[in-house]
Amino acid sequence: MATQQSGTLRHLRRPEGRIAFTDTGSGPLVVAVPGMGDLRSTYDDLVPELTDAGYRVVVTDLRGHGDSDTTFTAHGDDVTGADLVALVEHLDAGPAVLLGSSMGGSAAVWAAAERPDLVRGLALLAPHLREAASPAQQRVYRLLYRAAFARPWGAAAWAWLYTSMFSKGRRSPRHDQHVAAIRRSMADPAHLRSFRDLAVALDHSVVEPAVPRVQAPSLVVVGALDPDYKDAGAALADMRDALDARALLVPGVGHYPQHQAPEVVAPVVLEFLAGLPAADADGADERGPRA
């Protein structure tokens, strides 16, 4: 089921299955990854802006999501980060800017720490740089996820949470279409199982020790209404300081600023990309394409 409307659908072979991705445009490489329970189409408003500005944009599905295979048994920030590393190596067009939403941003941080030679920038949308839940809370959450995301109600439960909790504030004109695509994908038992396995396995503690090792310039964007943070502004300030990043708090949006407020996010991402030094064939620095 193709969810990204532009670009050629391709697959990257990994030890337990294939990762789906689309490849659009030409120029410096940007690799984008969605968050848990989301699809490549979360970036449909950003991809045209980036390609029109002269970037090659590759958007990947998570393991067991969208057009990726559902045969994976391992899920989480570190294995997703390893998939990103493998994808940039496969494309042979790096170093890349990694653009990640939610746990996709966490995975991008992990990848940047592990392979600084492959990552020249990080654009992070509502990421998690540490695990906020205590071990006791995590155990409770895992029990809840197992029950909430089981058949036959799991797809409907996630669609409801995606809309009622995580998309607080303004919504994209294509919100209903996007959520319907997520629900259709999870109507497949294998996709729903993969999503539930990820929700149960996800533990951001693997990212925290990677943060001090990140060398790439970073941008962090957070919605002011994001329920993943007790205080979105304070969380953003902490992430800004931890990564020495540029930071933007977007008013009136929740967990998905890339499609709740693309008119705000796209210009900021383009400005960030244009300001990055890019290595030319001789290793000298040059500025990226126009924004």
Rosetta blueprint (number, residue, H / E / L):
1 M L
2 A L
3 T L
4 Q L
5 Q L
6 S L
7 G L
8 T E
9 L E
10 R E
11 H E
12 L E
13 R E
14 R E
15 P L
16 E L
17 G E
18 R E
19 I E
20 A E
21 F E
22 T E
23 D E
24 T E
25 G L
26 S L
27 G L
28 P L
29 L E
30 V E
31 V E
32 A E
33 V E
34 P L
35 G L
36 M L
37 G L
38 D L
39 L L
40 R H
41 S H
42 T H
43 Y H
44 D L
45 D L
46 L L
47 V H
48 P H
49 E H
50 L H
51 T H
52 D H
53 A L
54 G L
55 Y L
56 R E
57 V E
58 V E
59 V E
60 T E
61 D L
62 L L
63 R L
64 G L
65 H L
66 G L
67 D L
68 S L
69 D L
70 T L
71 T L
72 F L
73 T L
74 A L
75 H L
76 G L
77 D H
78 D H
79 V H
80 T H
81 G H
82 A H
83 D H
84 L H
85 V H
86 A H
87 L H
88 V H
89 E H
90 H H
91 L H
92 D L
93 A L
94 G L
95 P L
96 A E
97 V E
98 L E
99 L E
100 G E
101 S E
102 S L
103 M H
104 G H
105 G H
106 S H
107 A H
108 A H
109 V H
110 W H
111 A H
112 A H
113 A H
114 E H
115 R L
116 P H
117 D H
118 L H
119 V E
120 R E
121 G E
122 L E
123 A E
124 L E
125 L E
126 A L
127 P L
128 H L
129 L L
130 R L
131 E L
132 A L
133 A L
134 S L
135 P H
136 A H
137 Q H
138 Q H
139 R H
140 V H
141 Y H
142 R H
143 L H
144 L H
145 Y H
146 R H
147 A H
148 A H
149 F L
150 A L
151 R L
152 P L
153 W L
154 G H
155 A H
156 A H
157 A H
158 W H
159 A H
160 W H
161 L H
162 Y H
163 T H
164 S H
165 M L
166 F L
167 S L
168 K L
169 G E
170 R L
171 R L
172 S L
173 P L
174 R L
175 H H
176 D H
177 Q H
178 H H
179 V H
180 A H
181 A H
182 I H
183 R H
184 R H
185 S H
186 M H
187 A L
188 D L
189 P H
190 A H
191 H H
192 L H
193 R H
194 S H
195 F H
196 R H
197 D H
198 L H
199 A H
200 V H
201 A H
202 L L
203 D L
204 H H
205 S H
206 V H
207 V L
208 E H
209 P H
210 A H
211 V H
212 P H
213 R H
214 V L
215 Q L
216 A L
217 P L
218 S E
219 L E
220 V E
221 V E
222 V E
223 G E
224 A L
225 L L
226 D L
227 P L
228 D L
229 Y L
230 K L
231 D L
232 A H
233 G H
234 A H
235 A H
236 L H
237 A H
238 D H
239 M H
240 R H
241 D H
242 A H
243 L H
244 D L
245 A L
246 R E
247 A E
248 L E
249 L E
250 V E
251 P L
252 G L
253 V E
254 G L
255 H L
256 Y L
257 P H
258 Q H
259 H H
260 Q H
261 A L
262 P H
263 E H
264 V H
265 V H
266 A H
267 P H
268 V H
269 V H
270 L H
271 E H
272 F H
273 L H
274 A H
275 G L
276 L L
277 P E
278 A E
279 A E
280 D L
281 A L
282 D L
283 G L
284 A L
285 D E
286 E E
287 R E
288 G L
289 P L
290 R L
291 A L
